[in-house]
Amino acid sequence: MKVEVLHVIGCAKCFRELDSLRAAARRADPAVEWSELDVLAAVDYAVELGVLRPPAVAIDGELVFASLPTPDALTAAMHERRQGAG
């Protein structure tokens, strides 16, 4: 499973919350592919996903959260996707 956080470098809120989100994602799936993308450097990809404004979170190439979720919400979304794939 791949989780991508699209954010702007220097976003204080993003910086504060990324550690807890990354930890939650790794608890939900120890093999998670975690990426943090600067939306300005990946603008074409962000547009393709439908990101209207950062921060946003995509799971397996699909925009799932248009803002940073709580760690519990991210974990729930990851579990839901895993169950849907099985």
Secondary structure, DSSP 8 states (H G I E B T S, - for coil): -EEEEEE-TT-HHHHHHHHHHHHHHHHH-TT-EEEEEETTTTHHHHHHHT-SSSSEEEETTEEEESS---HHHHHHHHHHHHHHH-
